[in-house]
Amino acid sequence: MLLPPIVLPAELGVSVEDIFRPVDRSMVPELSGLLDYLAEHHPLVLAAVADVDRSLIWSMQENTPLANLDNAARMARDLSVLQEAMSRTKPHQPVA
C-alpha cells in the first residue's frame, strides 16, 4: 500500500525535511555516543525510528478531527496525572 506524502502548509514555515531530520546532538549531548554507534553499526534502527514517526502521522490522518481531539485530551489528562504523582514523590537524595 502506497502511503500519501506528508505535506505541511506553507504558513507553518517548515518543511517535512525540517521535521524528519537527525537528532541535533548539541541538544542531547548524552546521546551522542549512542547516535554515533547506531549510525556506524545499525543505521537501519535510525531509519526505523523516522519511519515510525511518519507512520504515527499517517495513522492520525485516518482519524476524524474529533477522534484526534479526544486522543489529545486523553494524553493531556495522562500527563497531568503523571506530573501530579511526580510532584508528590520525594526527590532522590544523594548518598553521602
Secondary structure by P-SEA (a helix, b strand, c coil): ccccccccccccccccccccccccccccccaaaaaaaaacccaaaaaaaaaaaaaaaaaaaaccaaaaaaaaaaaaaaaaaaaaaaaacccccccc
